Amino acid sequence: MPRCTEPLSAAGTSLWRHRDFRRYLTGQAASVAGSSITQMALPVLAVLHLDATTAQVAWLAFLGQLPPALLALHAGALADRHSKRRQMIAGDLVSATVLATVPVSAALGTLTLTQLMIVSVVQGAASVLHDAAAISLLPGLVDRSLIQRSNSRVGALFAVAATAGSHCGAALTALLGPARALLGDVASYLISAVCTARIQTAEPARARPETRRLRGEIGEGLRYVRGDDRLWTLTLVNATTSFALGLLNTLWALYLLRSLAMSATAFGVVLGLGALGAAAGALTAPPLARRYGPGPMMLAALAITPLTQLPLLLASPGLAWQITIGAALFLQLACAGAAGTTQRSIRQIVTTTGMQARMQAVSTWLTSGARPVAALLAGALGTWIGVRPALTAGTLLLLIPLVVLARSPIRALRQMPDPPAARTSPPAVPTPARTDDTRHERALGGDAS
């Protein structure tokens, strides 16, 4: 069958009929599910099995978040210059290999916190390469008019995958132990790599300057984002949100598992509820944006988010508080899903094709750069003043992105913006014969919001 070389378009066309879009979702959903297993199992492994202290938990988080801060801009420039799919596959294979060393070392009785930290650094670097290419691949698979709808489907499916991964992680941790549970994430990276290799939609032709340095292309991306008020505002919102959540998330697992005596199974269930909230938020984002406008909708979501932290700050051990925390996390991630889907769609719509990866890389660089600092601050505050006061400080920091958006004209945006250069005629809707090719699947990456 002939290859699908044109992005899917036309508002009345089902996205699920586009085989490469499904392949993109399948591979990335597998990766998200696997990452949720690791998110569930790794804190249990560090805190309960290796007796990590508050400072060690903070250092583990810091080292895992350091590679995106250092490499995001380079990864984005490489993705705009070379094949996005090859970059994604390479990242998946490296992540699978390094993560597989954890259960092997545990079986041999040689696993240490130092090894977990090294694994976090290498896996973080591989994920940067993958994510920079993955999130910028989507606008090449669908027409600009379908980007918000596509991001909504992506966010919802990934949230469901995260829910399944959290529950699977809890079950695997209980049955096999946290180290061997990580094999589920190893398998997910391999599935992701296979799916990416099977995508057939041709990537847009790109200029391959022989003499231009990567540094020049990185600078061009930075200037591009800084020169567009919409991109710059949404990037600042992402970065400040990421800093606050980085502080909260560093201590969250420690607080629930140790201070509130939550079991590993209950911890997995709470994470699953949060993922369901993210799915609900992503699915409702397009209709809410149409009814209230994307600006007011995002502003409301940012205003609700700090309030969802109150049950965590007031909680004490017990089933009732566990249910309350789960409900609050559901609402928090519903807001994050709605706002994140919308802001990501706006940025992708207004960015030209050749700048997609670098635009995303600037956002990733700033948001990821905030996380290591937040992790270190969380460790310091948690050690000096206690975990609960540190969580209170993180909650107050969630007011900053609200203020940033409230002071921007985007707060009043009533409809999705137009693309930078409208096509004179939309690409033809691929027929089943073109989209239902016999081979090739994969992709995604994300923001912090």
N, C-alpha and C positions, 0 to 999 in steps of 0.2 A: 504493500500500500504506500501511497505517497506520504511524505512527511508533512506534518502540520507546521507551516512556517509563519502563520499569522496569528496574532493574539485574538482570543475570543472577545466578541463584542455583541451589541444589541441587548437592550434591557430585557427583552422578553425571552432570552435564551437562558436555559438552565445551566448553571456553572457545572453541575454534576455530569453533564454530557461531554464535557471537555476532558479527554483522557489524560492529557498532561497536567491539567489542573488537579485532577484526582490523584495523579502520581505525586505531584508536589505535596498534597495534603497527606497522603498515605505515609510517605517517608518521614515527613516532619512530625506527624502525629505519633509515629512509632518512637521517634527520638524524644519527644516531649514526655511520653509515657515512661520511657526509660529514665529520663532525668528526674522524674518524680519518684521513681524507686530510689535513686541515689539521694535525693533530697530527704526522703524518709529514713533511709538506712544509715547514711553517713553520720548524722548527728548522734544516732544511737550508738554507732560503732565508736565514735570519739569520746562521747560523754560517759556511757555506761560500761563499755568494754576496755577502753584505754585510759579511763579516769582522767580525761582532759580537764584542766582548770579553766576558769573564766578567761584568763589571759591566753591560754592555748587555743581555746575555741575562737577567740578574736583573731589570733594570728593565722589560724587555718582559713578563716573567712577572708582575711586580708590578702593572703598569698593567692587564693583562688580568684580574687577579683583584680589582682594587679595586672595580669597580662592584657585584659581589654583596655586598661588605661594606657598601657605602653604601646600596644600594637594596633589598635583599632583604625587609626588614620592610615597606616601602611596597608592593612588588610583591605580597606575600602578602595584605596588607589589601585591596588593589584586587581581587585574584582572588576573595576571599570576598565582596566587595561587588558585583562586576560579572560579566559573562560570561567564563568561563575560556577558552573557545574563541576569542573575539575577541582576547583578550590574547595568546594563543599565536600566532595568525596575524600580528598586528602585529609581534611579536618576530621571527618568521621572515622577514618581508619586509624589515625593517630590516637584519637580519644578512646576507641575500642581497645587498642593495644595497651595503652598505659593504665586504663581502668582495670583490665584483666589481671594486672599484677597484684592488686589488693587481695582478692580471694586466694590467689596462689600463695602469697606470703602468709596469709592467715592460716592456711592449711599447713604450712611448714612451721608455724609458730614464730615467725620472724617479723611480723607486722609491727610497725612503730608509728608514732605520730609524725615523726620526721618523714617517713615514706608517704603518709597521707598528704603532707604538705607539698612534697615534690610532685605527687600525682595531681594535686590541685593546680599547681603552676602549669604543668605540661598540658593537662586537659583544658585549662583556661585558655592557653595560647591556641590550641587547635580549634576550640570553639569560636574564638575571634575570627579566624580565617573562614570557618564555615558560615557563621552568622552574617558577616559582612556581605558575603555573596548571596546567601539565601534570601534575606529580606528584600534585596534589590532585584531579585529574579522575578518576583511576582508581577510587577508592572509590565514585564515583557511577555507574560503569559495571557493577560487579559487587557482589554481596552481601558483607557482612563475612566470612562463612564461607569465601569464596573468595579473600580478599585475598592470603594467603600463596601459594596456587597461582598466582594471577595475577602476583604479583611474581616468582615463580620463572620463569614463562614469559617475562615481560618481560626479566628479567635475562639469561636464556640467549639469547634471540633478539638482544638488543642486543649481547651479547658476540660472537655470530657475525657480526653486522653490522659490529662494530668490527674483527674479523679481516679480513673482506672489504675494509673500507675501508683498513686498513693495507696489505694487499697491493696494492690498487688504487692507493693513494697512492704506494707504492714504484714501481709500474710507470709511473704517470703522471709521477712525478718523473724517472725515468730517460728516458722517451720525450719528454716535453714540457718538462721543467724544473719546478722547485718552484712558480714563480709561476702558470703556466698550470694546474698540477695543482689549484690551489685552485678552479678552475671546477667541479670535481666537488662540492665542498661548497656552492657557490652553487646548483647544481641540486638538491642534497638539501634545502636550505631551502625551495625552491619546491615540491618534492614534499610536504614536511611541511605547508606552508600549505594546499595543496589537500586533503590528507587530513583535516586538522583541520576544514576547512570542510564536509566531507561527513559528519561525525558527526551522527547524528540523535537520540541519546538525550537527552531533556530534562534540563537541569541542575536541581538542587533549587531550589525557590523560596527566595528570600533576602529578608530585610528590607532596605529601602533607606532608612535614616534620613536625613532631609533636613537635620537640624541637627547630627548627630554628626560630629565631626572625625575625619579619618583617624588622627590621633595617638592618639585614645582607643581606636580599634580595634587599633592596634599595641600599646598598653599592655595591652589585654585579652589579646592573644595571648601576650605575654611572661609575664604573670601565670599564664596557663593552663598553660604549659609548666613554669614554675618550681614551680607548685603540685602537680604530679604527679611523684612520685619516679621512676616508670618513664621518663616522657618526659625528665625532666631528666638522669637518668643516661645514657641513650642519646644525648642531645644532647651531653653532655660527652665521651662516647667518640668521637662523630663529630668534634668540634672538635679534640680532642688528636691523633686520627689524622690529620686534615687538616693540622694544623700540621707534623707529622713528615714526611708525604708531600709537603707543599708544599716543604719544604727539599730533600728528595731529588729530587723531580721537576724542580725548577728547574735542577739541575746534571746530571741524568741524561743528557739528550741530549748536552750538551757533553762529558761524561766519555766516553761511548761513541764519539761521532764523532771526538773529537780525541785524548783520552788513550789510548784503546784502538784507535784507527784503524779503527773499524768502518765499513764502507761503508753508503751510504744504503739499498741493497737489503737488506743484513743487518739493518740497524736496523729496517726495515719488517717483516722476518720475525720478529724478536724481539718486536716489538709484537703481531704476529699470534698468536704463541704465548701471550702473556699474555692476550689476549682469549679464546682457547679455554679457558684456565684459569678465567676469569670465568664462561664459559658452564657449565663443569662444576660450579663451585661453586654457581651459582644453581639448576641442575637438581637437585642433590643436597641442597639446603638443607631442603626439606620432609621427605624421609624421615629425614635426620639429626636434624632437630628432633624428629620423632616418636619416634625410637629413643632418643636421648640427652637430649632436652630442649633447648629453644632456648637457655637460659642456659649450660649446659656446652658446647654446640656453639660458641657465640660466643666463650666464654672460650678454648677450644682454638684457634680460628682466630686470635685476637689473640696467643696465645702463640707460634704458629708463624711469624707474619709477620716479626718481627725476624730470625729465623734465615734467612729467604730472602734477606736482604741480604748475607749473608756472601760468597757467590761474587762479587758485584759488588766488594766491598772487596778481595778477594784476587786478582782477575783481572789478567791481562796480555794483550797483543794475541795473537790466534790463534784458529783455528776451534774448538778444543776449549773454550776459555773462552767463546766466543760461544754454543756449544750449552749449556754449563752455565748461563750467565746466562739464556738463554731458558727452560730448565727451571725455574730458580728463580723467574722471573717468572710462569710458569704456575702454580706452587704458591702464590705470593703472591696472585695475583688470584683463584685458586680460593678461598682463605680469605676474601678480600675479598667475593667474590660470595656465599658462603654466609652470612657474618656480616651483610653489607649487606642482603641480601634479607630476612633474618629480623628485624633491628632495624627496618627500614622497615615491615614488615608489622605488627609489634607496635605501633609508633607510630600507624599508620593505623587499626588495630582499636580502640585505646583512646580515640581522639580523636573527638569529636562532629562531625557533618557540617558545621556552620557554622564550625568552627575548623580544618578540614583545611589550608587554604592558609596560615593564620597559624602553625599549629604547624610546618609544614614551613619556613616563612619564618624562624622563630627558629633552627632548625637550620642552615639555609643561611646566615643572617647570621653565626652564630658560626663555622661551618666556613670560610666564605668570608673572614670577617674575619681568621682565622688565616693564610690563605694569603699575602696581601701581606706581612705581617710575616715569614713564613717565607722568602719570596722575597728580601726585603732582607737577612735574616740569612744566607741562602745565598750571596748575592753578596759580602757582607762576609767571611764565613768562607772562601769560595773564593778571594778575593783575598789575604787575610792569611795564612791557614795552608795553603792548597792545597785542591784539589777533593776528593781522597780523604779527608783528615781531616774535611772538612765533611760528606761522606757518612757517615762514621763517627758523627758527632754526630747526624745525622738518624736513623740506625739505633737509637741509644740512646734517642732520644725516642719511638720506637715502643713502649717499655715503659710509658709513661704511661697510654695507654688501657687496657692490660691491668690495671694497678693499679686504675684507676677502676672497671672492671667487676668485678674480683675483690673489691672492698670493698663492692659493692652486693648487695642481696638478689636481683637479677636473675640473678646467677651460678648460682643454684640453681633457676631457673624450669624446670619440667618439662613444661609444655604452654603452648600459645598462650593468652593471656588472653581473657576474655569481653569483648564490646563494652560500652560504657558504659550503654546502654539496649537490652536485647534486644527485638526485635520480637515482637508477640504472634503473628503469623503471617508466614512469609516471603513475599516477593513471588513471584508466579507465574513459572515458568520460561518465558522467551519462546519461542514456537514459531518454526519457520523463517520463517513468514509475517511475524512481527513483527520478527525480527532480520535477515532478509535483505532489507531495504529496498534500493531501487535507488540510493540516494545517500548520500554523506557519510563521511569518515575522519580519524583522527589522535591523537597526544599522547605525552608523558612528560618527566620531569625527574628529577634524582637527587641523591643525597647523595654525600658524599665517601667514605663508607666502602666 
